[in-house]
């Protein structure tokens, strides 16, 4: 059966590269001129480790966990929420814990995603060799097309 509604997964992490990928995901969704609207899934994958790099986003003043999460969500998902809303595109925001490439690929398989939009790595050669690039791992293992957006 022909699926006219496109499902787009975009990797979000609060970086300028992911903001650009979010904007491109909305552009792709808005360009779908069929009678069926595209759906965007914005996924933030947080590390399991308590020494997360996301502590920069969380205020240091004592606030409740709910307030911290609301602040973090507003900051990281701001670009995709604003852009999807302006184009009246359905958006679902997802937060997972674990390894980003694995979680993105698992979700893409489970939800039958048509395309994944992801920002290119801002890492240098040595960092890529040591840790690898999330965008490269997603592109080589995803069950769908992967749109790597250069920042």
GROMACS elastic network, one bead per residue, 0.5 to 0.9 nm:
[ bonds ]
;  ai    aj funct       b0    kb
    3     6     6  0.71815   500
    4    32     6  0.85883   500
    4    34     6  0.65665   500
    4    35     6  0.79816   500
    4    36     6  0.61610   500
    4    37     6  0.83184   500
    4    38     6  0.83477   500
    5    32     6  0.80942   500
    5    34     6  0.76294   500
    5    35     6  0.82920   500
    5    36     6  0.50508   500
    5    37     6  0.57222   500
    5    38     6  0.50782   500
    5    39     6  0.73627   500
    6    29     6  0.73564   500
    6    32     6  0.76974   500
    6    36     6  0.82201   500
    6    37     6  0.73627   500
    6    39     6  0.63082   500
    6    40     6  0.84306   500
    6   113     6  0.76655   500
    6   114     6  0.60332   500
    6   115     6  0.80091   500
    7    29     6  0.84204   500
    7    38     6  0.58364   500
    7    40     6  0.60595   500
    7    41     6  0.75447   500
    7   111     6  0.83247   500
    7   112     6  0.75409   500
    7   113     6  0.50047   500
    7   114     6  0.52595   500
    7   115     6  0.68169   500
    7   116     6  0.87510   500
    8    25     6  0.67827   500
    8    26     6  0.88208   500
    8    28     6  0.83239   500
    8    29     6  0.74456   500
    8    38     6  0.73152   500
    8    39     6  0.61370   500
    8    41     6  0.61133   500
    8    42     6  0.84234   500
    8   108     6  0.89707   500
    8   113     6  0.60148   500
    8   114     6  0.60167   500
    8   115     6  0.51308   500
    8   116     6  0.58316   500
    8   117     6  0.72733   500
    9    25     6  0.78082   500
    9    39     6  0.85029   500
    9    40     6  0.58280   500
    9    42     6  0.59005   500
    9    43     6  0.71897   500
    9   104     6  0.80391   500
    9   107     6  0.85812   500
    9   108     6  0.72587   500
    9   113     6  0.66128   500
    9   114     6  0.80416   500
    9   115     6  0.63872   500
    9   117     6  0.62035   500
    9   118     6  0.84881   500
   10    18     6  0.80765   500
   10    21     6  0.67965   500
   10    22     6  0.61774   500
   10    25     6  0.65547   500
   10    40     6  0.72602   500
   10    41     6  0.62058   500
   10    43     6  0.62160   500
   10    44     6  0.88234   500
   10   104     6  0.87188   500
   10   115     6  0.85237   500
   10   116     6  0.56503   500
   10   118     6  0.58610   500
   10   119     6  0.88046   500
   11    18     6  0.65003   500
   11    21     6  0.75352   500
   11    22     6  0.77075   500
   11    41     6  0.86214   500
   11    42     6  0.60589   500
   11    43     6  0.51616   500
   11    44     6  0.62775   500
   11    45     6  0.80516   500
   11   100     6  0.84660   500
   11   104     6  0.74522   500
   11   116     6  0.76594   500
   11   117     6  0.65471   500
   11   118     6  0.52453   500
   11   119     6  0.74772   500
   12    15     6  0.77241   500
   12    17     6  0.88480   500
   12    18     6  0.52130   500
   12    19     6  0.71873   500
   12    21     6  0.80423   500
   12    22     6  0.73004   500
   12    42     6  0.62485   500
   12    43     6  0.55867   500
   12    45     6  0.77419   500
   12    76     6  0.71328   500
   12    77     6  0.72594   500
   12    80     6  0.86246   500
   12   118     6  0.78298   500
   12   119     6  0.85229   500
   13    16     6  0.88035   500
   13    17     6  0.86743   500
   13    18     6  0.60770   500
   13    19     6  0.82212   500
   13    43     6  0.82281   500
   13    44     6  0.56877   500
   13    45     6  0.73594   500
   13    46     6  0.84101   500
   13    54     6  0.88351   500
   13    76     6  0.63834   500
   13    77     6  0.84018   500
   14    17     6  0.82206   500
   14    18     6  0.63186   500
   14    19     6  0.67553   500
   14    44     6  0.86554   500
   14    57     6  0.89531   500
   14    75     6  0.72476   500
   14    77     6  0.73861   500
   14    78     6  0.88555   500
   15    18     6  0.52617   500
   15    19     6  0.63165   500
   15    20     6  0.87260   500
   15    76     6  0.82389   500
   15   119     6  0.86988   500
   16    19     6  0.50079   500
   16    20     6  0.62521   500
   16    21     6  0.86803   500
   16   119     6  0.83899   500
   16   151     6  0.69657   500
   17    20     6  0.51586   500
   17    21     6  0.62893   500
   17    22     6  0.86801   500
   17   118     6  0.79595   500
   17   120     6  0.64859   500
   17   121     6  0.76950   500
   17   122     6  0.77882   500
   17   149     6  0.73485   500
   17   150     6  0.69758   500
   18    22     6  0.60496   500
   18    23     6  0.85953   500
   18   117     6  0.87430   500
   18   118     6  0.64525   500
   18   120     6  0.82133   500
   18   149     6  0.83297   500
   18   151     6  0.82929   500
   19    23     6  0.63309   500
   19    24     6  0.87121   500
   19    76     6  0.86638   500
   19    77     6  0.86993   500
   19    78     6  0.88605   500
   19    79     6  0.61367   500
   19    80     6  0.72673   500
   19   119     6  0.79521   500
   19   151     6  0.89356   500
   20    23     6  0.51112   500
   20    24     6  0.62905   500
   20    25     6  0.86582   500
   20    79     6  0.87665   500
   20   118     6  0.86840   500
   20   119     6  0.69077   500
   20   149     6  0.69605   500
   20   150     6  0.79394   500
   20   151     6  0.65691   500
   21    24     6  0.50261   500
   21    25     6  0.61011   500
   21    26     6  0.86879   500
   21   117     6  0.56998   500
   21   118     6  0.53942   500
   21   119     6  0.52161   500
   21   120     6  0.86614   500
   21   147     6  0.84253   500
   21   148     6  0.76691   500
   21   149     6  0.55527   500
   21   150     6  0.81665   500
   21   151     6  0.83369   500
   22    25     6  0.50530   500
   22    26     6  0.63616   500
   22    27     6  0.86444   500
   22    42     6  0.79278   500
   22    79     6  0.69783   500
   22    80     6  0.53576   500
   22    83     6  0.81793   500
   22    84     6  0.89672   500
   22   117     6  0.73580   500
   22   118     6  0.79836   500
   22   119     6  0.85479   500
   23    26     6  0.52232   500
   23    27     6  0.62453   500
   23    28     6  0.87462   500
   23    79     6  0.74203   500
   23    80     6  0.66867   500
   23    83     6  0.67698   500
   23    84     6  0.85399   500
   24    28     6  0.61403   500
   24    29     6  0.85574   500
   24   117     6  0.73917   500
   24   147     6  0.89318   500
   24   149     6  0.76146   500
   25    28     6  0.50984   500
   25    29     6  0.61923   500
   25    30     6  0.85520   500
   25    40     6  0.73854   500
   25    80     6  0.85775   500
   25   115     6  0.89802   500
   25   116     6  0.83024   500
   25   117     6  0.60520   500
   25   118     6  0.88539   500
   25   147     6  0.88761   500
   26    30     6  0.59280   500
   26    31     6  0.84024   500
   26    40     6  0.75943   500
   26    80     6  0.75914   500
   26    83     6  0.66444   500
   26    84     6  0.59605   500
   26    87     6  0.77075   500
   26    89     6  0.75781   500
   27    30     6  0.51011   500
   27    31     6  0.60863   500
   27    32     6  0.89210   500
   27    83     6  0.89729   500
   27    87     6  0.88841   500
   28    31     6  0.51385   500
   28    32     6  0.67571   500
   28    38     6  0.86079   500
   29    32     6  0.54653   500
   29    33     6  0.88019   500
   29    37     6  0.75383   500
   29    38     6  0.52141   500
   29    39     6  0.71894   500
   29    40     6  0.74169   500
   29    84     6  0.88265   500
   29    87     6  0.88572   500
   29    89     6  0.71847   500
   30    33     6  0.74530   500
   30    37     6  0.82384   500
   30    38     6  0.75870   500
   30    84     6  0.87452   500
   30    87     6  0.66184   500
   30    88     6  0.85385   500
   30    89     6  0.72771   500
   31    34     6  0.89843   500
   32    35     6  0.85177   500
   32    36     6  0.81327   500
   32    37     6  0.70848   500
   32    38     6  0.67234   500
   33    36     6  0.79444   500
   33    37     6  0.80109   500
   34    37     6  0.70954   500
   34    38     6  0.89209   500
   37    89     6  0.70210   500
   37    90     6  0.77422   500
   38    89     6  0.68259   500
   38    90     6  0.72155   500
   39    89     6  0.66017   500
   39    90     6  0.51930   500
   39    91     6  0.61704   500
   39    92     6  0.79238   500
   40    84     6  0.82026   500
   40    89     6  0.73027   500
   40    90     6  0.62189   500
   40    92     6  0.63786   500
   40    93     6  0.85176   500
   41    90     6  0.85391   500
   41    91     6  0.58015   500
   41    93     6  0.59035   500
   41    94     6  0.71002   500
   42    77     6  0.78880   500
   42    80     6  0.75688   500
   42    91     6  0.72081   500
   42    92     6  0.62272   500
   42    94     6  0.60430   500
   42    95     6  0.85017   500
   43    92     6  0.84948   500
   43    93     6  0.60456   500
   43    95     6  0.57518   500
   43    96     6  0.73053   500
   43   103     6  0.89043   500
   43   104     6  0.75445   500
   44    76     6  0.82687   500
   44    77     6  0.85601   500
   44    93     6  0.79536   500
   44    94     6  0.62551   500
   44    96     6  0.63304   500
   44    97     6  0.84076   500
   44   100     6  0.81560   500
   45    94     6  0.83396   500
   45    95     6  0.57901   500
   45    97     6  0.53534   500
   45    98     6  0.64794   500
   45    99     6  0.71240   500
   45   100     6  0.53688   500
   45   101     6  0.88852   500
   45   103     6  0.72378   500
   45   104     6  0.82354   500
   46    49     6  0.85530   500
   46    52     6  0.74740   500
   46    53     6  0.87825   500
   46    54     6  0.76920   500
   46    95     6  0.73084   500
   46    96     6  0.62104   500
   46    98     6  0.62158   500
   46    99     6  0.78034   500
   46   100     6  0.75851   500
   47    50     6  0.78022   500
   47    51     6  0.84265   500
   47    52     6  0.60491   500
   47    53     6  0.83104   500
   47    54     6  0.87321   500
   47    96     6  0.85718   500
   47    97     6  0.55301   500
   47    98     6  0.50251   500
   47    99     6  0.65283   500
   47   100     6  0.79998   500
   48    51     6  0.86427   500
   48    52     6  0.76918   500
   48    97     6  0.56481   500
   48    98     6  0.53771   500
   48    99     6  0.81581   500
   49    52     6  0.57951   500
   49    98     6  0.86267   500
   51    54     6  0.84420   500
   51    55     6  0.78417   500
   52    55     6  0.61074   500
   52    56     6  0.89413   500
   53    56     6  0.66689   500
   53    57     6  0.86336   500
   54    57     6  0.55353   500
   54    58     6  0.70993   500
   54    72     6  0.86364   500
   55    58     6  0.52150   500
   55    59     6  0.79824   500
   55    60     6  0.86558   500
   56    59     6  0.75988   500
   56    60     6  0.88312   500
   57    68     6  0.87774   500
   57    71     6  0.79279   500
   57    72     6  0.58715   500
   57    75     6  0.76258   500
   57    76     6  0.84529   500
   58    61     6  0.89145   500
   58    68     6  0.58974   500
   58    69     6  0.79050   500
   58    71     6  0.71483   500
   58    72     6  0.61539   500
   59    62     6  0.78132   500
   59    63     6  0.79425   500
   59    68     6  0.68929   500
   59    71     6  0.81506   500
   59    72     6  0.87952   500
   60    63     6  0.82697   500
   63    66     6  0.81766   500
   63    67     6  0.62026   500
   63    68     6  0.65870   500
   64    67     6  0.51717   500
   64    68     6  0.62817   500
   64    69     6  0.86548   500
   65    68     6  0.50026   500
   65    69     6  0.61003   500
   65    70     6  0.85444   500
   66    69     6  0.51002   500
   66    70     6  0.60924   500
   66    71     6  0.85832   500
   67    70     6  0.50679   500
   67    71     6  0.61474   500
   67    72     6  0.85610   500
   68    71     6  0.51991   500
   68    72     6  0.61326   500
   68    73     6  0.85422   500
   69    72     6  0.50480   500
   69    73     6  0.59503   500
   69    74     6  0.84585   500
   70    73     6  0.51466   500
   70    74     6  0.60856   500
   70    75     6  0.86406   500
   71    74     6  0.52099   500
   71    75     6  0.62876   500
   71    76     6  0.87198   500
   72    75     6  0.52674   500
   72    76     6  0.61254   500
   72    77     6  0.82936   500
   73    76     6  0.53466   500
   73    77     6  0.56332   500
   73    78     6  0.76543   500
   74    77     6  0.55892   500
   74    78     6  0.54008   500
   74    81     6  0.88471   500
   75    78     6  0.54217   500
   75    79     6  0.83809   500
   76    79     6  0.75535   500
   76    80     6  0.86404   500
   77    80     6  0.56065   500
   77    81     6  0.59537   500
   77    82     6  0.85014   500
   77    93     6  0.78408   500
   78    81     6  0.52634   500
   78    82     6  0.60440   500
   78    83     6  0.85105   500
   79    82     6  0.53249   500
   79    83     6  0.60733   500
   79    84     6  0.84551   500
   80    83     6  0.52034   500
   80    84     6  0.58415   500
   80    85     6  0.82529   500
   80    91     6  0.83609   500
   81    84     6  0.53576   500
   81    85     6  0.59662   500
   81    86     6  0.85611   500
   81    91     6  0.74074   500
   81    93     6  0.88382   500
   82    85     6  0.52360   500
   82    86     6  0.62053   500
   82    87     6  0.88570   500
   83    86     6  0.51700   500
   83    87     6  0.64954   500
   83    88     6  0.86268   500
   83    89     6  0.85687   500
   84    87     6  0.52623   500
   84    88     6  0.59318   500
   84    90     6  0.70012   500
   84    91     6  0.67206   500
   85    89     6  0.62179   500
   85    90     6  0.78922   500
   85    91     6  0.82751   500
   86    89     6  0.79001   500
   96    99     6  0.89568   500
   96   100     6  0.84225   500
   96   103     6  0.71159   500
   97   100     6  0.80524   500
   97   103     6  0.79634   500
   98   101     6  0.89672   500
   98   102     6  0.78026   500
   98   103     6  0.68885   500
   99   102     6  0.55574   500
   99   103     6  0.62301   500
   99   104     6  0.87262   500
  100   103     6  0.52565   500
  100   104     6  0.60984   500
  100   105     6  0.85732   500
  100   134     6  0.68247   500
  100   138     6  0.88545   500
  101   104     6  0.52652   500
  101   105     6  0.61484   500
  101   106     6  0.85554   500
  101   133     6  0.88589   500
  101   134     6  0.54006   500
  101   135     6  0.74450   500
  101   136     6  0.88420   500
  101   137     6  0.62211   500
  101   138     6  0.54097   500
  101   141     6  0.88324   500
  101   142     6  0.89927   500
  102   105     6  0.52575   500
  102   106     6  0.60480   500
  102   107     6  0.85780   500
  102   137     6  0.85791   500
  102   138     6  0.77967   500
  103   106     6  0.51125   500
  103   107     6  0.61067   500
  103   108     6  0.85124   500
  104   107     6  0.52693   500
  104   108     6  0.61160   500
  104   109     6  0.87166   500
  104   116     6  0.83548   500
  104   138     6  0.73381   500
  104   142     6  0.82348   500
  105   108     6  0.50426   500
  105   109     6  0.62370   500
  105   110     6  0.86151   500
  105   138     6  0.64951   500
  105   141     6  0.71365   500
  105   142     6  0.53568   500
  105   143     6  0.73405   500
  106   109     6  0.52843   500
  106   110     6  0.61522   500
  106   111     6  0.85933   500
  106   142     6  0.85165   500
  107   110     6  0.50706   500
  107   111     6  0.59051   500
  107   112     6  0.80855   500
  107   113     6  0.78864   500
  108   111     6  0.54356   500
  108   112     6  0.56434   500
  108   114     6  0.79504   500
  108   115     6  0.83326   500
  108   116     6  0.77529   500
  108   142     6  0.72137   500
  108   143     6  0.69237   500
  108   144     6  0.75623   500
  109   112     6  0.52716   500
  109   113     6  0.67613   500
  109   142     6  0.77817   500
  109   143     6  0.62277   500
  109   144     6  0.83417   500
  110   113     6  0.79927   500
  112   143     6  0.82912   500
  112   144     6  0.82810   500
  113   116     6  0.72794   500
  113   143     6  0.81110   500
  113   144     6  0.67480   500
  113   145     6  0.88915   500
  114   143     6  0.85227   500
  114   144     6  0.56363   500
  114   145     6  0.66423   500
  114   146     6  0.87923   500
  115   143     6  0.89582   500
  115   144     6  0.56634   500
  115   146     6  0.55560   500
  115   147     6  0.69938   500
  116   138     6  0.85820   500
  116   139     6  0.87137   500
  116   142     6  0.83252   500
  116   144     6  0.72827   500
  116   145     6  0.64387   500
  116   147     6  0.59649   500
  116   148     6  0.82365   500
  117   145     6  0.88138   500
  117   146     6  0.60043   500
  117   148     6  0.60091   500
  117   149     6  0.70046   500
  118   134     6  0.88129   500
  118   135     6  0.63746   500
  118   138     6  0.87543   500
  118   146     6  0.74741   500
  118   147     6  0.63194   500
  118   148     6  0.51204   500
  118   149     6  0.60272   500
  118   150     6  0.88746   500
  119   122     6  0.86471   500
  119   135     6  0.70443   500
  119   147     6  0.83876   500
  119   148     6  0.56192   500
  119   150     6  0.61075   500
  119   151     6  0.67632   500
  120   123     6  0.88875   500
  120   133     6  0.83499   500
  120   134     6  0.84402   500
  120   135     6  0.61041   500
  120   136     6  0.84816   500
  120   148     6  0.57373   500
  120   149     6  0.56410   500
  120   150     6  0.51691   500
  120   151     6  0.65933   500
  121   124     6  0.83429   500
  121   128     6  0.83892   500
  121   133     6  0.62318   500
  121   134     6  0.73249   500
  121   135     6  0.67080   500
  121   136     6  0.86144   500
  121   150     6  0.82283   500
  121   151     6  0.84996   500
  122   151     6  0.81178   500
  123   126     6  0.79690   500
  123   127     6  0.57360   500
  123   128     6  0.60372   500
  123   132     6  0.89961   500
  123   133     6  0.77972   500
  124   127     6  0.54611   500
  124   128     6  0.62056   500
  124   129     6  0.87156   500
  125   128     6  0.52169   500
  125   129     6  0.62272   500
  125   130     6  0.87480   500
  126   129     6  0.50900   500
  126   130     6  0.61944   500
  126   131     6  0.85743   500
  127   130     6  0.51334   500
  127   131     6  0.58653   500
  127   132     6  0.70369   500
  127   133     6  0.84868   500
  128   131     6  0.54266   500
  128   133     6  0.55579   500
  129   132     6  0.55176   500
  129   133     6  0.82909   500
  131   134     6  0.88214   500
  132   135     6  0.88847   500
  132   136     6  0.76417   500
  132   137     6  0.76375   500
  133   136     6  0.51664   500
  133   137     6  0.62936   500
  133   138     6  0.86199   500
  134   137     6  0.51696   500
  134   138     6  0.60772   500
  134   139     6  0.84755   500
  135   138     6  0.51380   500
  135   139     6  0.59938   500
  135   140     6  0.85756   500
  135   146     6  0.85756   500
  135   148     6  0.68643   500
  136   139     6  0.50804   500
  136   140     6  0.61470   500
  136   141     6  0.86638   500
  136   148     6  0.87910   500
  137   140     6  0.52483   500
  137   141     6  0.61926   500
  137   142     6  0.81930   500
  138   141     6  0.53342   500
  138   142     6  0.53896   500
  138   146     6  0.75096   500
  139   142     6  0.57608   500
  139   143     6  0.89662   500
  139   144     6  0.86338   500
  139   145     6  0.76367   500
  139   146     6  0.55829   500
  139   147     6  0.82276   500
  139   148     6  0.81227   500
  140   146     6  0.89239   500
  141   144     6  0.87533   500
  142   145     6  0.72721   500
  142   146     6  0.73624   500
  143   146     6  0.89973   500
